[in-house]
Amino acid sequence: MSDSFDVIVIGSGPGGYVCAIRAAQLGMKVACVEKRDTLGGTCLNVGCIPSKALLQSSENYAETLHAWKDHGIMVEGVTLDLARMQARKGEVVGANVKGVEFLFKKNKVTWLKGAGRIVAAGKVEVAGIEYGAKHIVIATGSESMPLPGVTVDETRIVTSTGALELATVPGHLVVIGGGVIGLELGSVWRRLGAQVTVVEFLDRLIPGNDGEIAKQFERVLSRQGMKFKLGAKVTGAVASDTGVVVTVETLKTGKVEDIQADVVLLAIGRRAFTEGLGLAEAGVATDERGRVKTDPHFATNVPGIYAIGDVIAGPMLAHKAEDEGVALAERLAGQAGHVNYAVIPGVVYTAPEVASVGKTEEELKAAGIEYAVGKFPFTANGRARAMGATDGFVKLLADKATDRLLGAHILGPDAGTLIAEIALAMEFGASAEDVARTCHAHPSLNEAVKEAALAVAGRALHI
């Protein structure tokens, strides 16, 4: 055996690298296994960070073409340099992954380069070398979900990874899946000039989000030029040198049609990635969806082996993985690490953004909980008017008897930032009145949150 550690983390995505850093901060000898040439996992390399770079660049481009004239800024001869846009994305990714490498050095975390395999409890093999560990943490993340009849080549038929690397703007992009990834990347290429058609199996977008928000979100994206085929399934996709023929069946009628696309983006979800880990050989139990089974403290059925992030049950979100990484590291150090799964926000980084935390109306109705609703539109918010960003609204849900906040759902400008106020309020058990009586700066987008809180009691001031 080459060396021994207190903790070996397999995977350097947000969950893995944060777990490794926190464990090192708490005085443990830590190693992190990563087979990529760079740290950061899917999120930093081919997920969250590069997609947000392209989202920002494409939004800037669209605003230059369409919105700046409303502000009295006249720009002529605007052209797209996609190669430079892609290069900037690479620079953003590079800075982030180098940042993680710096943090590893700063906190004395050893990077074990290569694919990791669990030999047994207390033993991990990396690149043919066996290492000892008191604790092993599985943080291998997730991969794109496949679809029968749709063969990914990352050129004509792509996952999110290929969709981030397109060298030209496709004439027609067909997106399979109306969830977060499909809509974000569909938005990028729509703004840059592609015709975009989204095919979704369900009769609505962003499943799991508040239904009222989803309906309004669909209207907004439709006005931006995106087309939707809801309640439809893709039964096949045939690629050629000239494009892809996508076969779509409408569920209600059984009607089948072929759609000609230049590029197809497969984005029907993600699944836990455990290939080559040796879980079965080590006796680590998995569930029916291939996720690693854990107890409430991230422990698997094998003593000394733990798992966090996308590879276990729960929302596949980088910040959820990070919080789990911190909580587990603190528990391994004898502290009381904890994650409040009832208050994990989710964001769709389109323009406008969609953000949510807590329960939806549909969930509250199903649970038989009586609740009050407070809503406030951005059309009545002074700052949103000044920005020219009035699409959407804030919606708060509170317990009818106690006024305690149960959920928040926002469609609008900077919704991903605005939701943090309600996440914090819910973490501390605040009521709608607590938010309503907190002084908010004027003029700010946050005032829409305050007004929605006032609206829970029927006393909004500006509408």
C-alpha positions, 0 to 999 in steps of 0.5 A: 500500500502506497500511502494512507489517509484519514479521508479519500474522496472519489470525485472532485466536483462541487460535493467532492472538492468541498468535502475534501477542503472542509475535512482538511480544514478540520485537521484530517489528512485528505486525498481527492481522486480525479480522473480528469486533467482538471479538478471541478468535475462536471459542474466546473468543466462541462456543466454549471460554469461554462453554461452560465458563461454562454448564457451571459454572453448570449444574453449580452448579444441579444440585448445589444441587438434588441434591447439597448435601443430602448435605452437610447443606445444605438449600435449598428453592425453588430456581429457574432464572433462565436469562436471568441465567445467560446474562447471566453467560456474556456477562460472562465472555466480555466480560472475556476478549475485553477482556483480549486487546484490552488485551494487544494494546495492551500489546504494540503489536499492531495490530488490522486490523478486517475480513476478511483476504484474501491477495493474494499472498506479502507482501500482505494485503488488509483492508477494501479496504486492502492491507498489506505483510508479510514473514511472513503467518500463517493462523490462521483456525480452524474451523467446524461440520461440516455434515451432509446432510439437516440444515439449520442455522437456529441456532433449532431446528437449531443448532450449538454457537453456537446451543446456547449462546444458547437462551433456554429449556430445550428439552423434548427436545434431540437431539444429533447426535454423541457427541464432546466438543462434543455431550456438553458442551453436552448435559450443560449442558441435561440438568442444566437439565432437558432430556431429552437423546438423543445419536445417534452414528454409531460404537458408542462415545462420544468417538472417539479416547479410550481405549475403557475410559474411554469405556465407563465414561463412557457409564455415568456419563452414562446415570446422569445421565439422558442417553440414547444411540443408538450405531451410528446415523446421522441421515438427516434433520431437518425443523424446524417451528414446534413442533419438529424431526422427526429421522430415525434409522437403526440401522446394524446392523439398518437400522431407521428411526425418527423422533424428535420433538425441540424442538431439535437440536444438530449436533455431528459435528465441525469443519472448517478455515475458509478461505472468502474467504482467497484461498488458491487465487489465492495458490497455497497448497496444501490437503489433501483435507479443506480444511486448509492443508498445512504442513511441520513448521515451519508453512510452506506451499508459498508462501514467507513464508506460514505456518499454525497451529491448526485450519486445519492438520492435528492435534487441533483444540484451543485449547492446541495452536494456542497452542503452535503460535503461540508456536513459529512466532513464535519460529522467525520470530525465529530461535529454535528453536520446537517443539511436542511433539505426543505430549504434547498433553492433551485434556479433556471438561469434563463432570462428571465430566471426562475427560482424556487425554494420549499413547497409548491402549491401542488405539493401543499394541496396534495398534503392537505395543508391550508395555505395563503398565497401572496403574489406581486408582479414585476410590472409594478416594481420600480426598479424592474421598470427602470431595467426594462425587465418586467416579465414575471412575478414573485409568489409566496406560500405561507401556512394559513394558521401560523403564517410561517413561510412554506415556499417561494417561487419567482419568475423574473430578473435576478430571481436566483439572487432574490430567492436567497432572502426567502431561503434564509427566512425559511431556514430560521422559521420566519413568517410572511409578516417577518419578511413584510416588516423587514425594511427593503431598499428602494428602488430594488427588485427585492421590494417585489419580495416584500410586496408579495409577503404583504400580499399574503395578508392582502395588504400589498401597497403598490398594486 
